[in-house]
Amino acid sequence: MKNKILITGGAGFIGVNSARRFLKNGWEVHILDNFSRRGTDLNIEKLKNEYSTSKLKIIKADIVKDYSVLCVAVSDVDVVLHLAAQVAVTTSVANPRHDFETNAIGSFNVLEAVRLSDNKPIVLYSSTNKVYGCLEHLPVKEFDKHYQFHDKEIHKYGVHENVNLDYHSPYGCSKGIADQYFIDYNRIYGLKTVVFRQSCIYGPHQFGIEDQGWVAWFTIASMLERGINIYGTGKQVRDLLFVDDLSRLYELAIEKINKTAGKAYNIGGGPENKLSLLQFLDKLMSHMGREIPLAYSDIRSGDQPIFIADTRKAFNEIGWKPEYDFNEGFDAMSEWVKGNRGIFNSFFN
Ligand SMILES: NC(=O)c1ccc[n+]([C@@H]2O[C@H](COP(=O)([O-])OP(=O)(O)OC[C@H]3O[C@@H](n4cnc5c(N)ncnc54)[C@H](O)[C@@H]3O)[C@@H](O)[C@H]2O)c1
């Protein structure tokens, strides 16, 4: 393997963290991004200051509109990590066409570019736990500050990959379509595709907003002494995964491509790293040493009461499990938030 990777959406949160790992480990990294997300220019500026331009190439392009650029970009690499997306459920509800074009057609473009290339790079896809819908068939118990799965096995290990897919929300549908296309392009065309159904990821370089990236958003909002809106009871639980654990997984999945090709894996912090919104807010308030004003609104469509990824398949087949515990990961993220206070202030003034 020549060790050249193309990262679509590489200027975003997961992209820039992944780019840093691959660059550190000697890969040549090509980033293709349309820079539509706020903060992406700052992520790239920082990366360019850290790494020589001979190892890092930036392509400003759109996966929907610039198909010919995409074709040239995939023709020159060993691996494509496809992260570019419309990433929020709320904005998918407000503008389902844009969501569909970016996530379904954009991902189809990536797959087609790979299928029609001579080199046929490995292609990894960042799917989402939203492909499992609201999991209504898994009853939950309600506690003071959190929900919990009723079923003992699921409580212990989390949601397994054989749970039925049940796309809910335009975002769930568009990501789910791409998820299935990636698996099918392995079956039909023999492409080396791998799908990661990611739970909640957090870490430095996450320009979290109220619509998406809630761990970062709560941290940024509290640092700026802004109030926080909670949609629903706040008892919703997620298994939080630090972004370095995810980028390590991407690299391992490439190394083990003979085992991982054509497969989907549920990926998150697992049962050891689960927290409800209210439990996280308690931590945040004690970290900040002050109360954070909270307001409550109706639950958002497609919001699961709990999602915890059962990561045993990833462990058994790839040898991966999360290594960061939440406190360690949170310290790294909040240091980054503090260090960029001026930028966040300018965003909101
Ligand atoms: N962050 C999470 O918790 C999480 C959880 C599950 C799945 N995911 C998936 O992981 C991927 C990366 O998410 P992220 O958190 O880094 O989000 P992000 O918004 O930081 O990164 C997405 C990047 O895609 C770029 N982009 C958007 N539309 C594009 C287009 N048409 N052409 C080219 N570039 C485009 C944006 O500018 C941005 O840099 C997404 O596919 C997302 O659905 C993220």
The ligand as a Gaussian input file, in Angstrom:
#p B3LYP/6-31G(d) Opt

LIG

0 1
 N      -19.944000      14.032000      15.109000
 C      -20.746000      13.020000      15.402000
 O      -21.133000      12.834000      16.574000
 C      -21.206000      12.059000      14.321000
 C      -21.998000      10.973000      14.692000
 C      -22.432000      10.092000      13.699000
 C      -22.045000      10.269000      12.382000
 N      -21.278000      11.337000      12.054000
 C      -20.885000      11.484000      10.640000
 O      -19.486000      11.743000      10.574000
 C      -19.190000      12.588000       9.459000
 C      -18.348000      13.771000       9.888000
 O      -19.069000      14.496000      10.873000
 P      -18.420000      15.713000      11.668000
 O      -18.958000      15.654000      13.031000
 O      -16.955000      15.759000      11.455000
 O      -19.155000      16.918000      10.937000
 P      -18.554000      18.273000      10.308000
 O      -19.731000      19.093000       9.924000
 O      -17.546000      18.879000      11.224000
 O      -17.810000      17.744000       9.004000
 C      -18.477000      17.560000       7.775000
 C      -17.653000      18.240000       6.701000
 O      -18.276000      18.041000       5.436000
 C      -18.151000      19.248000       4.688000
 N      -19.213000      19.234000       3.666000
 C      -20.552000      19.369000       3.837000
 N      -21.187000      19.270000       2.655000
 C      -20.238000      19.040000       1.725000
 C      -20.264000      18.862000       0.314000
 N      -21.418000      18.889000      -0.380000
 N      -19.090000      18.674000      -0.339000
 C      -17.917000      18.661000       0.322000
 N      -17.829000      18.841000       1.667000
 C      -18.973000      19.022000       2.358000
 C      -18.299000      20.374000       5.714000
 O      -17.740000      21.593000       5.269000
 C      -17.536000      19.768000       6.888000
 O      -16.171000      20.126000       6.842000
 C      -20.552000      12.951000       8.846000
 O      -20.778000      12.087000       7.766000
 C      -21.543000      12.677000       9.959000
 O      -22.828000      12.342000       9.465000
 C      -20.847000      12.247000      12.985000

